Amino acid sequence: MPTALISELILKAECTYTVSHTEKTVTIPAETKLADVKANILNEKYTVLTNDGKEADNNSATGTGMKIQILGKDNKVLNEYRIIVLYDADGNGMIQATDARLALRASVSLENLTDVYFTAADINNSGNLEASDARSILRKSVGLE
């Protein structure tokens, strides 16, 4: 009898990432190296894609919007999870003042952050982008949080 293919993302038990199977996201802490992300995935076959759809190598910065694809036979995509890196509102994998600026502009409707980018910038988990979120991102970018 053939073994069943597992299409859900499976992480090591001690891993602190948050996976939402309903929203198909995985939330990881800021400044996590891609090699560390890959080391926590237990699925037999998977790939990690950059924001532009290319396969990410271990030296890539892990950024909001990247995708983890769970693969089956013949490398068929069985499932896909979007990565959320807390504080990384622009998806470049670095926590910078530009992320704070983007969150601040979104808090006053000058920018539109959606989906995983909104979640990455909503530091206080209020469901709204506020100046306090931008402040937290700015503090993180200079090492104060």
C-alpha positions in Angstrom: 0.0 0.0 0.0 1.5 3.4 -1.0 2.2 5.9 1.7 -0.2 8.9 1.9 1.2 12.2 0.8 1.2 14.9 3.5 0.0 18.2 2.0 0.0 20.2 5.2 3.1 22.1 6.4 4.7 20.1 9.3 7.2 21.8 11.6 9.5 20.5 14.3 7.7 20.2 17.6 10.0 22.7 19.3 9.6 25.3 16.5 8.0 28.6 17.6 6.6 29.6 14.2 2.8 30.0 14.0 1.1 28.1 11.2 -2.5 28.8 10.1 -3.7 25.9 8.0 -7.0 27.8 7.3 -5.2 31.0 6.1 -2.3 29.1 4.6 0.3 31.3 6.4 3.3 30.7 8.6 4.4 33.5 10.9 8.1 33.6 11.9 10.1 36.0 14.0 12.0 39.0 12.5 15.5 38.4 11.2 15.1 34.6 10.9 17.5 33.1 8.3 16.1 31.0 5.5 18.4 28.2 6.5 16.7 28.1 9.9 13.2 28.1 8.4 14.2 25.2 6.2 15.7 23.3 9.1 12.4 23.5 10.9 10.3 22.0 8.1 9.7 18.2 8.4 7.9 17.7 5.1 9.8 15.4 2.8 9.5 17.5 -0.3 9.1 21.3 -0.4 10.5 24.4 -1.9 10.7 28.0 -0.8 10.0 30.7 -3.3 11.0 34.4 -3.2 8.5 37.1 -3.8 9.2 37.1 -7.5 8.6 33.3 -7.7 12.2 32.1 -7.9 13.5 29.3 -5.8 15.2 30.8 -2.7 18.6 29.7 -1.6 19.8 29.4 2.0 21.5 32.8 1.7 18.3 34.6 0.9 16.7 36.9 3.5 13.4 35.5 4.7 10.8 38.1 3.8 7.0 38.5 4.1 5.3 37.2 1.0 7.7 34.4 0.3 6.0 31.0 -0.2 6.6 27.5 1.1 5.3 25.0 -1.4 4.6 21.4 -0.2 5.4 19.1 -3.1 4.1 15.7 -4.0 4.9 13.2 -6.7 6.5 14.7 -9.8 7.0 17.9 -7.8 3.3 18.7 -8.1 2.4 21.5 -5.7 0.0 20.1 -3.0 -0.2 23.1 -0.8 1.2 26.6 -0.5 1.9 28.7 2.6 2.7 32.4 2.6 5.4 33.6 5.0 4.8 36.5 7.4 7.9 38.0 8.9 6.8 40.2 11.8 7.8 43.9 11.3 8.7 43.3 7.6 5.9 45.3 5.9 7.6 45.6 2.5 8.7 41.9 2.1 12.4 42.5 1.6 13.4 40.5 4.6 15.0 43.4 6.5 13.5 45.4 9.3 14.1 49.0 8.3 12.7 52.5 8.8 11.0 52.1 5.4 8.8 49.4 6.9 7.8 51.8 9.7 7.1 54.5 7.1 4.9 52.1 5.1 2.9 51.1 8.2 2.5 54.8 9.2 1.3 55.8 5.8 -1.1 52.8 5.8 -2.4 53.9 9.2 -3.7 57.2 7.7 -4.8 55.6 4.4 -2.0 56.9 2.2 -0.9 53.3 1.4 -2.9 50.1 1.2 -1.3 47.2 2.9 -3.2 43.9 2.4 -2.9 40.3 3.2 0.3 39.1 4.8 1.9 42.5 4.5 -0.8 44.0 6.7 -0.4 41.2 9.2 3.4 41.7 9.3 2.8 45.4 10.1 0.0 44.9 12.7 2.4 44.5 15.6 -0.1 44.9 18.3 -2.6 42.5 16.6 -5.4 45.0 16.8 -6.7 44.3 13.3 -5.9 48.0 12.4 -2.7 49.6 11.4 -1.9 52.4 13.9 0.9 54.8 14.6 1.9 52.6 17.5 2.6 49.8 15.0 4.8 52.0 13.0 6.6 53.1 16.2 7.2 49.5 17.2 8.6 48.7 13.7 10.9 51.8 13.9 12.1 50.8 17.3 12.8 47.2 16.1 14.7 48.6 13.1 17.2 50.4 15.4 17.4 47.6 17.9 15.3 49.0 20.7 12.7 46.2 20.6 
